[in-house]
Amino acid sequence: MPHAGSALGLLWFDHRDWVAIIRALLRPLSTRRVETPTERMAWLIVVASIPAGLLGLAVEHTFRTLTT
């Protein structure tokens, strides 16, 4: 539960930044071009998350069976 509290605290403290990032993520969907640094950062966050997600899927079974 401490991680959820930390996440909520970060969301509360940085909520204006997260709103700007989410808007910057959605805007290029209609314009079909990344124009601002915030839009670029938002899409780089998405692209950088893909390898982490794939790695998590690849090793999930190994770590689940390791603890049992």
Biopython code that builds the backbone (N, CA, C, O; Angstrom):
import numpy as np
from Bio.PDB.StructureBuilder import StructureBuilder

atoms = [
    (1, "MET", "N", (0.796, -1.199, 0.000)),
    (1, "MET", "CA", (0.000, 0.000, 0.000)),
    (1, "MET", "C", (0.845, 1.273, 0.000)),
    (1, "MET", "O", (0.362, 2.311, -0.452)),
    (2, "PRO", "N", (2.086, 1.237, 0.488)),
    (2, "PRO", "CA", (2.880, 2.472, 0.475)),
    (2, "PRO", "C", (3.112, 2.995, -0.946)),
    (2, "PRO", "O", (3.206, 4.204, -1.160)),
    (3, "HIS", "N", (3.203, 2.074, -1.914)),
    (3, "HIS", "CA", (3.421, 2.527, -3.285)),
    (3, "HIS", "C", (2.202, 3.292, -3.811)),
    (3, "HIS", "O", (2.349, 4.272, -4.541)),
    (4, "ALA", "N", (1.023, 2.849, -3.446)),
    (4, "ALA", "CA", (-0.190, 3.554, -3.873)),
    (4, "ALA", "C", (-0.230, 4.948, -3.259)),
    (4, "ALA", "O", (-0.628, 5.909, -3.916)),
    (5, "GLY", "N", (0.182, 5.057, -2.000)),
    (5, "GLY", "CA", (0.224, 6.366, -1.356)),
    (5, "GLY", "C", (1.232, 7.286, -2.021)),
    (5, "GLY", "O", (0.970, 8.474, -2.210)),
    (6, "SER", "N", (2.382, 6.735, -2.374)),
    (6, "SER", "CA", (3.400, 7.531, -3.073)),
    (6, "SER", "C", (2.893, 7.984, -4.437)),
    (6, "SER", "O", (3.085, 9.134, -4.834)),
    (7, "ALA", "N", (2.244, 7.066, -5.146)),
    (7, "ALA", "CA", (1.730, 7.418, -6.465)),
    (7, "ALA", "C", (0.661, 8.505, -6.367)),
    (7, "ALA", "O", (0.655, 9.446, -7.160)),
    (8, "LEU", "N", (-0.226, 8.377, -5.410)),
    (8, "LEU", "CA", (-1.267, 9.402, -5.239)),
    (8, "LEU", "C", (-0.657, 10.745, -4.855)),
    (8, "LEU", "O", (-1.102, 11.793, -5.324)),
    (9, "GLY", "N", (0.359, 10.708, -4.004)),
    (9, "GLY", "CA", (1.037, 11.948, -3.634)),
    (9, "GLY", "C", (1.689, 12.625, -4.826)),
    (9, "GLY", "O", (1.608, 13.843, -4.980)),
    (10, "LEU", "N", (2.338, 11.828, -5.673)),
    (10, "LEU", "CA", (2.972, 12.390, -6.867)),
    (10, "LEU", "C", (1.936, 12.932, -7.841)),
    (10, "LEU", "O", (2.133, 13.991, -8.436)),
    (11, "LEU", "N", (0.833, 12.207, -8.003)),
    (11, "LEU", "CA", (-0.225, 12.696, -8.890)),
    (11, "LEU", "C", (-0.813, 14.000, -8.365)),
    (11, "LEU", "O", (-1.091, 14.918, -9.137)),
    (12, "TRP", "N", (-1.000, 14.077, -7.050)),
    (12, "TRP", "CA", (-1.554, 15.299, -6.461)),
    (12, "TRP", "C", (-0.593, 16.471, -6.632)),
    (12, "TRP", "O", (-1.003, 17.563, -7.026)),
    (13, "PHE", "N", (0.679, 16.247, -6.338)),
    (13, "PHE", "CA", (1.659, 17.310, -6.387)),
    (13, "PHE", "C", (1.927, 17.784, -7.820)),
    (13, "PHE", "O", (2.102, 18.979, -8.059)),
    (14, "ASP", "N", (1.957, 16.853, -8.763)),
    (14, "ASP", "CA", (2.300, 17.171, -10.153)),
    (14, "ASP", "C", (1.103, 17.093, -11.102)),
    (14, "ASP", "O", (1.279, 16.857, -12.297)),
    (15, "HIS", "N", (-0.097, 17.287, -10.589)),
    (15, "HIS", "CA", (-1.275, 17.091, -11.433)),
    (15, "HIS", "C", (-1.317, 18.035, -12.637)),
    (15, "HIS", "O", (-1.820, 17.654, -13.694)),
    (16, "ARG", "N", (-0.807, 19.237, -12.501)),
    (16, "ARG", "CA", (-0.809, 20.158, -13.653)),
    (16, "ARG", "C", (0.109, 19.637, -14.767)),
    (16, "ARG", "O", (-0.220, 19.732, -15.950)),
    (17, "ASP", "N", (1.247, 19.094, -14.376)),
    (17, "ASP", "CA", (2.163, 18.528, -15.378)),
    (17, "ASP", "C", (1.533, 17.326, -16.077)),
    (17, "ASP", "O", (1.644, 17.187, -17.295)),
    (18, "TRP", "N", (0.866, 16.446, -15.300)),
    (18, "TRP", "CA", (0.247, 15.268, -15.903)),
    (18, "TRP", "C", (-0.893, 15.650, -16.852)),
    (18, "TRP", "O", (-1.066, 15.027, -17.899)),
    (19, "VAL", "N", (-1.662, 16.664, -16.488)),
    (19, "VAL", "CA", (-2.728, 17.125, -17.385)),
    (19, "VAL", "C", (-2.115, 17.646, -18.684)),
    (19, "VAL", "O", (-2.633, 17.370, -19.766)),
    (20, "ALA", "N", (-1.018, 18.397, -18.585)),
    (20, "ALA", "CA", (-0.352, 18.926, -19.783)),
    (20, "ALA", "C", (0.193, 17.785, -20.639)),
    (20, "ALA", "O", (0.103, 17.834, -21.866)),
    (21, "ILE", "N", (0.754, 16.766, -20.003)),
    (21, "ILE", "CA", (1.302, 15.625, -20.755)),
    (21, "ILE", "C", (0.182, 14.860, -21.453)),
    (21, "ILE", "O", (0.327, 14.476, -22.613)),
    (22, "ILE", "N", (-0.925, 14.635, -20.763)),
    (22, "ILE", "CA", (-2.044, 13.903, -21.376)),
    (22, "ILE", "C", (-2.630, 14.694, -22.542)),
    (22, "ILE", "O", (-2.941, 14.123, -23.588)),
    (23, "ARG", "N", (-2.781, 16.003, -22.366)),
    (23, "ARG", "CA", (-3.262, 16.831, -23.486)),
    (23, "ARG", "C", (-2.280, 16.787, -24.652)),
    (23, "ARG", "O", (-2.684, 16.717, -25.813)),
    (24, "ALA", "N", (-0.987, 16.828, -24.333)),
    (24, "ALA", "CA", (0.027, 16.785, -25.382)),
    (24, "ALA", "C", (0.052, 15.433, -26.071)),
    (24, "ALA", "O", (0.458, 15.337, -27.229)),
    (25, "LEU", "N", (-0.370, 14.402, -25.387)),
    (25, "LEU", "CA", (-0.434, 13.076, -25.992)),
    (25, "LEU", "C", (-1.623, 12.969, -26.948)),
    (25, "LEU", "O", (-1.540, 12.285, -27.968)),
    (26, "LEU", "N", (-2.709, 13.633, -26.623)),
    (26, "LEU", "CA", (-3.927, 13.529, -27.435)),
    (26, "LEU", "C", (-3.943, 14.492, -28.628)),
    (26, "LEU", "O", (-4.511, 14.168, -29.671)),
    (27, "ARG", "N", (-3.339, 15.648, -28.488)),
    (27, "ARG", "CA", (-3.376, 16.661, -29.542)),
    (27, "ARG", "C", (-2.813, 16.155, -30.881)),
    (27, "ARG", "O", (-3.443, 16.377, -31.914)),
    (28, "PRO", "N", (-1.662, 15.491, -30.900)),
    (28, "PRO", "CA", (-1.132, 15.020, -32.185)),
    (28, "PRO", "C", (-2.004, 13.958, -32.869)),
    (28, "PRO", "O", (-1.847, 13.715, -34.065)),
    (29, "LEU", "N", (-2.905, 13.334, -32.137)),
    (29, "LEU", "CA", (-3.794, 12.369, -32.771)),
    (29, "LEU", "C", (-4.711, 13.042, -33.785)),
    (29, "LEU", "O", (-5.085, 12.429, -34.784)),
    (30, "SER", "N", (-5.078, 14.299, -33.537)),
    (30, "SER", "CA", (-5.945, 15.000, -34.484)),
    (30, "SER", "C", (-5.149, 15.782, -35.522)),
    (30, "SER", "O", (-5.585, 15.919, -36.665)),
    (31, "THR", "N", (-3.983, 16.295, -35.130)),
    (31, "THR", "CA", (-3.199, 17.097, -36.079)),
    (31, "THR", "C", (-2.207, 16.275, -36.897)),
    (31, "THR", "O", (-1.710, 16.732, -37.926)),
    (32, "ARG", "N", (-1.923, 15.053, -36.429)),
    (32, "ARG", "CA", (-0.977, 14.144, -37.104)),
    (32, "ARG", "C", (0.444, 14.686, -37.145)),
    (32, "ARG", "O", (1.227, 14.296, -38.011)),
    (33, "ARG", "N", (0.794, 15.591, -36.211)),
    (33, "ARG", "CA", (2.181, 16.046, -36.116)),
    (33, "ARG", "C", (2.507, 16.464, -34.694)),
    (33, "ARG", "O", (1.689, 17.046, -33.981)),
    (34, "VAL", "N", (3.735, 16.144, -34.310)),
    (34, "VAL", "CA", (4.242, 16.505, -32.995)),
    (34, "VAL", "C", (4.948, 17.847, -33.146)),
    (34, "VAL", "O", (5.945, 17.954, -33.859)),
    (35, "GLU", "N", (4.425, 18.872, -32.469)),
    (35, "GLU", "CA", (4.931, 20.221, -32.691)),
    (35, "GLU", "C", (5.652, 20.823, -31.488)),
    (35, "GLU", "O", (6.568, 21.625, -31.669)),
    (36, "THR", "N", (5.268, 20.464, -30.282)),
    (36, "THR", "CA", (5.857, 21.104, -29.104)),
    (36, "THR", "C", (6.746, 20.109, -28.352)),
    (36, "THR", "O", (6.615, 18.898, -28.529)),
    (37, "PRO", "N", (7.643, 20.620, -27.520)),
    (37, "PRO", "CA", (8.468, 19.720, -26.706)),
    (37, "PRO", "C", (7.646, 18.839, -25.757)),
    (37, "PRO", "O", (8.029, 17.703, -25.479)),
    (38, "THR", "N", (6.530, 19.355, -25.266)),
    (38, "THR", "CA", (5.680, 18.555, -24.380)),
    (38, "THR", "C", (5.047, 17.396, -25.139)),
    (38, "THR", "O", (4.938, 16.291, -24.607)),
    (39, "GLU", "N", (4.632, 17.637, -26.368)),
    (39, "GLU", "CA", (4.077, 16.560, -27.190)),
    (39, "GLU", "C", (5.138, 15.504, -27.468)),
    (39, "GLU", "O", (4.858, 14.306, -27.425)),
    (40, "ARG", "N", (6.348, 15.951, -27.750)),
    (40, "ARG", "CA", (7.445, 15.007, -28.002)),
    (40, "ARG", "C", (7.720, 14.176, -26.753)),
    (40, "ARG", "O", (7.888, 12.960, -26.849)),
    (41, "MET", "N", (7.769, 14.807, -25.593)),
    (41, "MET", "CA", (8.019, 14.088, -24.351)),
    (41, "MET", "C", (6.918, 13.068, -24.075)),
    (41, "MET", "O", (7.204, 11.944, -23.663)),
    (42, "ALA", "N", (5.669, 13.452, -24.299)),
    (42, "ALA", "CA", (4.549, 12.539, -24.056)),
    (42, "ALA", "C", (4.672, 11.294, -24.915)),
    (42, "ALA", "O", (4.467, 10.185, -24.423)),
    (43, "TRP", "N", (5.000, 11.453, -26.176)),
    (43, "TRP", "CA", (5.131, 10.299, -27.065)),
    (43, "TRP", "C", (6.391, 9.499, -26.775)),
    (43, "TRP", "O", (6.404, 8.285, -26.977)),
    (44, "LEU", "N", (7.448, 10.147, -26.306)),
    (44, "LEU", "CA", (8.644, 9.405, -25.914)),
    (44, "LEU", "C", (8.381, 8.558, -24.670)),
    (44, "LEU", "O", (8.951, 7.476, -24.530)),
    (45, "ILE", "N", (7.531, 9.035, -23.772)),
    (45, "ILE", "CA", (7.144, 8.231, -22.605)),
    (45, "ILE", "C", (6.427, 6.963, -23.066)),
    (45, "ILE", "O", (6.686, 5.877, -22.549)),
    (46, "VAL", "N", (5.533, 7.104, -24.029)),
    (46, "VAL", "CA", (4.807, 5.945, -24.557)),
    (46, "VAL", "C", (5.780, 4.965, -25.206)),
    (46, "VAL", "O", (5.730, 3.765, -24.931)),
    (47, "VAL", "N", (6.661, 5.469, -26.061)),
    (47, "VAL", "CA", (7.607, 4.601, -26.777)),
    (47, "VAL", "C", (8.572, 3.927, -25.804)),
    (47, "VAL", "O", (8.917, 2.759, -25.988)),
    (48, "ALA", "N", (9.011, 4.644, -24.776)),
    (48, "ALA", "CA", (9.941, 4.069, -23.808)),
    (48, "ALA", "C", (9.275, 3.017, -22.922)),
    (48, "ALA", "O", (9.957, 2.159, -22.361)),
    (49, "SER", "N", (7.964, 3.077, -22.792)),
    (49, "SER", "CA", (7.255, 2.109, -21.962)),
    (49, "SER", "C", (7.086, 0.764, -22.659)),
    (49, "SER", "O", (6.896, -0.253, -21.991)),
    (50, "ILE", "N", (7.150, 0.739, -23.954)),
    (50, "ILE", "CA", (6.925, -0.501, -24.706)),
    (50, "ILE", "C", (7.963, -1.574, -24.376)),
    (50, "ILE", "O", (7.567, -2.699, -24.071)),
    (51, "PRO", "N", (9.275, -1.292, -24.420)),
    (51, "PRO", "CA", (10.242, -2.348, -24.075)),
    (51, "PRO", "C", (10.090, -2.845, -22.635)),
    (51, "PRO", "O", (10.263, -4.036, -22.375)),
    (52, "ALA", "N", (9.773, -1.956, -21.707)),
    (52, "ALA", "CA", (9.583, -2.372, -20.317)),
    (52, "ALA", "C", (8.386, -3.313, -20.197)),
    (52, "ALA", "O", (8.446, -4.307, -19.474)),
    (53, "GLY", "N", (7.312, -3.006, -20.896)),
    (53, "GLY", "CA", (6.139, -3.884, -20.877)),
    (53, "GLY", "C", (6.416, -5.231, -21.500)),
    (53, "GLY", "O", (5.985, -6.259, -20.979)),
    (54, "LEU", "N", (7.131, -5.238, -22.607)),
    (54, "LEU", "CA", (7.476, -6.506, -23.260)),
    (54, "LEU", "C", (8.396, -7.347, -22.382)),
    (54, "LEU", "O", (8.230, -8.563, -22.291)),
    (55, "LEU", "N", (9.356, -6.710, -21.741)),
    (55, "LEU", "CA", (10.248, -7.428, -20.840)),
    (55, "LEU", "C", (9.470, -8.005, -19.665)),
    (55, "LEU", "O", (9.723, -9.136, -19.248)),
    (56, "GLY", "N", (8.540, -7.249, -19.137)),
    (56, "GLY", "CA", (7.704, -7.748, -18.053)),
    (56, "GLY", "C", (6.900, -8.962, -18.467)),
    (56, "GLY", "O", (6.789, -9.921, -17.704)),
    (57, "LEU", "N", (6.340, -8.934, -19.662)),
    (57, "LEU", "CA", (5.600, -10.090, -20.167)),
    (57, "LEU", "C", (6.509, -11.296, -20.361)),
    (57, "LEU", "O", (6.109, -12.431, -20.106)),
    (58, "ALA", "N", (7.729, -11.044, -20.812)),
    (58, "ALA", "CA", (8.660, -12.135, -21.099)),
    (58, "ALA", "C", (9.128, -12.846, -19.831)),
    (58, "ALA", "O", (9.315, -14.062, -19.851)),
    (59, "VAL", "N", (9.317, -12.134, -18.752)),
    (59, "VAL", "CA", (9.869, -12.756, -17.539)),
    (59, "VAL", "C", (8.836, -12.959, -16.432)),
    (59, "VAL", "O", (9.185, -13.405, -15.339)),
    (60, "GLU", "N", (7.586, -12.643, -16.696)),
    (60, "GLU", "CA", (6.557, -12.765, -15.664)),
    (60, "GLU", "C", (6.457, -14.187, -15.127)),
    (60, "GLU", "O", (6.445, -14.389, -13.913)),
    (61, "HIS", "N", (6.385, -15.163, -16.006)),
    (61, "HIS", "CA", (6.230, -16.555, -15.574)),
    (61, "HIS", "C", (7.427, -17.000, -14.733)),
    (61, "HIS", "O", (7.262, -17.689, -13.726)),
    (62, "THR", "N", (8.610, -16.610, -15.141)),
    (62, "THR", "CA", (9.817, -16.984, -14.405)),
    (62, "THR", "C", (9.755, -16.479, -12.969)),
    (62, "THR", "O", (10.042, -17.234, -12.040)),
    (63, "PHE", "N", (9.393, -15.233, -12.773)),
    (63, "PHE", "CA", (9.350, -14.679, -11.427)),
    (63, "PHE", "C", (8.166, -15.214, -10.616)),
    (63, "PHE", "O", (8.260, -15.343, -9.395)),
    (64, "ARG", "N", (7.071, -15.521, -11.279)),
    (64, "ARG", "CA", (5.935, -16.082, -10.551)),
    (64, "ARG", "C", (6.270, -17.479, -10.014)),
    (64, "ARG", "O", (5.919, -17.807, -8.880)),
    (65, "THR", "N", (6.937, -18.291, -10.813)),
    (65, "THR", "CA", (7.265, -19.653, -10.379)),
    (65, "THR", "C", (8.469, -19.677, -9.443)),
    (65, "THR", "O", (8.659, -20.657, -8.723)),
    (66, "LEU", "N", (9.267, -18.650, -9.435)),
    (66, "LEU", "CA", (10.430, -18.580, -8.561)),
    (66, "LEU", "C", (10.033, -18.445, -7.105)),
    (66, "LEU", "O", (10.726, -18.955, -6.225)),
    (67, "THR", "N", (8.937, -17.769, -6.839)),
    (67, "THR", "CA", (8.537, -17.517, -5.453)),
    (67, "THR", "C", (7.686, -18.641, -4.864)),
    (67, "THR", "O", (7.454, -18.658, -3.655)),
    (68, "THR", "N", (7.224, -19.562, -5.674)),
    (68, "THR", "CA", (6.372, -20.632, -5.126)),
    (68, "THR", "C", (7.104, -21.926, -4.961)),
    (68, "THR", "O", (6.520, -22.913, -4.513)),
]
sb = StructureBuilder()
sb.init_structure("model")
sb.init_model(0)
sb.init_chain("A")
sb.init_seg("    ")
for serial, (resi, resn, name, xyz) in enumerate(atoms, 1):
    if name == "N":
        sb.init_residue(resn, " ", resi, " ")
    sb.init_atom(name, np.array(xyz, "f"), 0.0, 1.0, " ", f" {name:<3s}", serial, name[0])
structure = sb.get_structure()
